[in-house]
């Protein structure tokens, strides 16, 4: 149970909290590493959605800092306590408190201590140099998981593949904890950028299974959305059912927004099947006479025009209520309608006599799959459309 666990952790650090306001607390009698374990217990409760734990977190960190400063200097010769200082730092402990501890008494590896201090003080390059070669699996799991999480953050931009490995280490070393929850939040964006859909799906399912109630769940879904839409993960129509299953875990409003983003990205990259699928999902989620519904019609109408429902698609585009659209969506619609009209234009060819100077009749339906010239024309228009909407984006 989360609440009893939280209460036990708080009583360890604040054993006299239940006494009257005038009660005098006794001197601390626990080892520093025990206080840090209580902090980890509270943080793990946060990962599982305990808002009381989240509210008490800042106070708990401050109280542990006070206990550290009041501790007998001899306790720091215990390596468990030295490692606890590093964990405390990486768990949100203020560096100004740690700097007051007797550094010469702390029994902890120098690069771990200095690297953790550099990280929390914002000296990222120094922290990366100090911690990069540390092997998290060679450390006690409580410390190793924290270090691996920090390594994942430090390496994310320059060495994404190594950052993913370190975040995997963090999850494996500290399952069921806030460290694993944070590793999942950070890793899903990196995996999305690497376009590893199977792992992306696995991470999302793991998060839903274990941490859907986390205080930080909104951050996870923001990273999930970025990983999905800033890559090509959502543009393969064969995996679209799996994408839809993942999106079912999100609230309807967020799901609608994502389907619109997917539809737009798919349209501008010529993925007509996905444009149609995402557009139809967006239509099913949007309310009548809303801007979202009209945008969904833009995407579905475009996909119909460029597939095998030209007349119906063009009629859908022309029926859109422009008053519901923002300026950039009107530009998109105008360019899309023009594209629809353009693909009906006959393709010019060499003439051999006067009789052939007349343009051939416009076919009732264009089969894009069998017309390379038309496909090229459509792709060119889509590319120009993408540039147009980017340039005019507010």
C-alpha positions, 0 to 999 in steps of 0.5 A: 500500500502506498499510503502506509509506506509514505507514513513509515518513511515520513516517521523515520525522518520526522519521528516526532511530527505527531507530537505537539508543536512545542515538543522537542525532537530528540537527536537523530539516531538513524544512519544517513543511508536510512534517511535516503531510503525513506526519500526513495520510498516517498519518490516511488509513491509519487511514481505511482500517483500518491499526491500526498507524497508529492506534496511532502517531497520538498519538506522531506528533502530539507529535513534530510539535509538537516539530519545530514548536517547534524550527523556525527562526522564519523558516520561518513566513513561508512561507504553506504552513507557516502553513496547515500550522499550521491543518491541524495544529490541526484534525487533533488538534494540541494548541493549547498547542503552537500558542500557543507559535509566533511568532504575528507570524511566521505567514503565515496568514489571521487568521480561519482561525488564530483560528477553528481555535484557538477550535474545538479549545479548545471555543469553538464560538460564536466558532469559528462566527462566525470560520469560517462565511463562509470559502469552502473551495473558495477555499482550497488543497484540503488546508486547504479540506477540513479547514475544510469538515469543521469548518464542518459540525460547527459548523453542524450544529444551527443550519443543517443544510442549510448543514452538509450543503453544507460536508460535501459540500465536504469530501468533494469537496476531499479524497477518499480521506482521513480527512477524507472518511471523517469527513465521511461519518460526520457527514453521514449523520445530518444527511441522515437527519434531513432524510429525503433517502433517495436521498442517505442511500443514496448516502452509506452505499454510498460509506462501504461502498465506500471505508471499511468497514475504517476504525478508526471504522466503528462510529461510522459505523454508529451514526450510520447507525442513528440517521439511519434510525430517528429519521426516517421513512426506513425507514417506506415499504414501497416502499423497504424492499428498498433498506433491507434491502440497506443493512442487509446491510452490517452484522453480523447482531446489529446488523441484528437490533436495527435491524429490531426498532427499525424494526418498533416505529417502524412499528407505532406510526406505523401503517405496518403493511406495514413492521411486517410486513416488519421483523418477519419479517426480525427473526424470520429473524435471531433465535435460538430461545427468545430475547427478540429472537425473542419481540419479533419475534413481537409485531410480526409478530403485530400486523401480521397482526391489523391486516391480513388474518390476524386469527385467525392474528395473535391466536394468534401474540400469545397464544403469545408467551413473556412470560417472555422479555420485559422489562417494557416489552415485556410492556406493549407486548404487553398493549396490543397484544392489547387492541387486537386484541380491540378491533378485533373489537368491533362499531361502534355505530350508531343503532337504528330499532326493537327488533329492531335493538337487538341488536348485529350479529354480529362479522364473521369478518374485519375489512377495515381498508382499508374501515372508516374507523371501525375505522382511527380506533379502531386509530390511537387505540389505537396513539397511546395505546400509544406514550404508554404505552410512552414513559412506562414506558420505563426 
